[in-house]
Amino acid sequence: MWQAAGEAGQSNIIGMIWPFVLMFAVFYFLLIRPQQKKQKQRSSMLNQLKKGDKISTIGGLHGTVVELSDDTVVLRVNDTTKMTFERSAINTIINSAPAVNE
């Protein structure tokens, strides 16, 4: 008698937990995983940045990369104007500069 009640209690707990597991799986595949993939692509794009690349910032400014450091980028906006930005402010690479052969 007690054993039947114990088994019913276990199946009831599993039945209560199952929707939460299913909800987590849905959130993982629809929200978390795509966001991680997008972040990985952005990090790769920022690491491939090099001198001569034509880029666009998150503010919409277009320019050409003149100098790079670990966390900053100097852009040439026109013939005389150079501006310094955080590397994370780069939105897209419009035209990539040709590779330098050494």
N, C-alpha and C positions, 0 to 999 in steps of 0.2 A: 504494500500500500504506500509506504513512504517512498519507495523507489520510483513508482509511477508518478508521484507528485514531484519528485526531484527532476525526473526527465522532462516533465511538462514545463517546469520552471526554467530549465536550460534552453529548451526550444523557444520559450517565450522571450528570453534575454537575447538569443541569437536573432529572433524575429524583430526585436526592437533595435538592435545594432545594425542590421543589414541595410536599412535605408540611409544611415549615416555613411556607411562605407561606400554605397553607391553614389551618394551626393559628392563625397570627396573625390571619387574617381572621375565623375563628370567635371568637377571644377578643375582637376588636374589636367585633363586632356583638352578642355575648352579654354582655360584661362592661364594656368601656371606654365605649362609646357610651351605654348606659343610665345609667351612673354620672354621666357628664358632663351628661346631660339632667336628671337629678335635682338635681345641684348648681346648675344654671342656674335651675331652678324655685325652689330654696331661696333663692338670692340675690335673685331677683325678689320673693319673699314678704317677705324682710327689708327690702328697699328700699321696699316699699309700706306698711310699718308706720307708723301715725300715732297721735296722741293719741286716747284713747277706745276703741281696739281692745281687745277682750277676748281674751287669749291664754293659752296653756299653755306652760310651760317644759319643757326636756328632763328636769327633775327631777319634773315632775308638778304644779308649783305653778300655780294659776290666778289671774289678776289682770287689772287694767285699766291700760293704758299711761297714765301721767301726764306724763312728760317723756321726750324723746328727744335723744340726741346722736349723733355719728358712730359711736361704739362701745359706748355704754351705754344702758340703758333703765331708767327708774324705774317700778315697778309699784305700784299701790294694791291691797293684798291684802284689807283690810277698811277700815272707816271711818277708822281711825287709823294703820294700819301701811303704810309705804312701804318697798319693798325695791329695791335697785339690782342689775341684772344686766348681763352682757355681752350685746350684741345677738345674738351667735351662740348664746346659751342659749335663744332663743325656738324652740319646736318647731312650734306651729301657731297660726293666728289662728282663734279660735272664732267671734266675731262682729266684723265690721268696723264701725267707727263711720261714721255718715253723713258724706258729703263736706261740707266747710265752704264755703259760698258767700260770696265776697267781692266 
